[in-house]
Amino acid sequence: MSNLQFLWFILVGVLFSGFFFLEGFDFGVGMAIKSLAQTSHERDVVIDTIGPHWDANEVWLITAGGAMFASFPMWYASLFSGFYLILLLILVALIMRGVSFEFRSRMLTESGRNFWEWAATLGSFFAAFLFGMMFTALVKGMPINAHGDMSAHFTDYVNLFSLVGGVAVTLLCYLHGLNFIRLKTTGPLRERALKWARPLYWLLFAGEVLFAVLLYFNTDFFTKKPVSSLILVAVLVILTILATWGVYSNHEWLSFISSGLSLIDVVVLLFNGLFPRVMVANNAANSILIKDASNSPYTLHLMTVISLTVLPIMLVYFIWSYWVFYKRLAS
């Protein structure tokens, strides 16, 4: 494996980490539209908290997919063809969520606004849940042949491990969204977000324990990489403890950063377990390795030069946009 192959595997992981940190609270806020907000004005405020950011945050997913396509075409082909139906449902959920914000603002009737509010809520829920389910199924191992083609059945996608992974990611995103609402609002909405987060963190602890147990029995993470896997699981628990303490002591930034880092830690845990593979096969001999899935050295070199030029500009824009819209909204 070359240095550039390793670098681009790391960069794809970084892009997915950025996506889940930023889009994670978008999903959580989206789910809060109909679950947390109680009045039309509160729902306006909830949507306004992510109004300037949600579409830009999705760029991280597009960039991650593009980077995967350009740097690891075999990984891209196997993943996107094997998980085609799940990815299609994710795309539908993202589209419904995206258009709902615009359509809701143009509805003249309460029933019309209610329909698109539910579209945003359910779109956010299913996008988070399906992402969690897909990545969990991915590391469990799929029926892949020697050519990298996947021939999976329903239970390969939907099983106890993948369902628990989907619920865990959804709950992490929802709590991340509640923590963001606490940062961005004042009044009853902020107080209610705090009240809801407290019992949900105890539910999250139970979910993380169950996920860790299933991870042990359904993957080779703890046999091939016992030390790093154990450390990353411990870090996840520590971050959840910090977020819980931030909720109970009303330290908003601590809760928000900890919940965001928890999502990043999950991505790092999965990528750490994948390495040096990009796709895990039920038959270990058919797993797709980084060195076999990558593009040519020239392509990787060219992409590296372009990325080092564009990435700083993108980061400056993101920092600037969040700085401009940092003020709290009154609920």
ABEGO torsion letter per residue (X at the ends): XBAAAAAAAAAAAAAAAAAAAAAAAAAAAAAAAAAABABAAAAAAAAAAAAAAAAAAAAAAAAAAAAAAAABAAAAAAAAAAAAAAAAAAAAAAAAAAAAAAAAAABABAAAAAAAAAAAAAAAAAAAAAAAAAAAAAAAEBBBBAAGBBBBBAAAABBAAAAAAAAAAAAAAAAAAAAAAAAABBEAAAAAAAAAAAAAAAAAAAAAAAAAAAAAAABAAAAABAAAAAAAAAAAAAAAAAAAAAAAAGBAAAAAAAAAAAAAAAAAAAAAAAOABABBBABAAABBBAAAABBBAAAAAAAAAAAAAAAAAAAAAAAAAAAAAABBBBX
